[in-house]
Amino acid sequence: VVSKAGGPIFLGNTRYGWVDYSYQLYEEFANLISSGANDQESGKSFNHLGVAEGVSKQNYVGGFDHYLRYSHNLVGDPETEIWTNTPSKF
């Protein structure tokens, strides 16, 4: 977090915004991040935001159309990784 006012990544809707089933895509994304697992295809950790965003869109089955897959975007470096604990070395 830069000065506790924001970070290097924006993850959210870049079109119309919140729709009735938006929470389902976010829930899929959050579950991948909290699982601590790796993607089977790339072998990369779901702690990489780009991996979690792509796989969550692929796994998303909610709603009646593909609207959220197109409108929910990651703006920033997809290699950005969420820390799950304090690193011993930077």
Summary of the structure (lengths in Angstrom):
residues: 90
radius of gyration: 13.9
end to end distance: 16.0
largest distance: 46.3
contacts: 202
relative contact order: 0.25
helix: 33%
strand: 13%
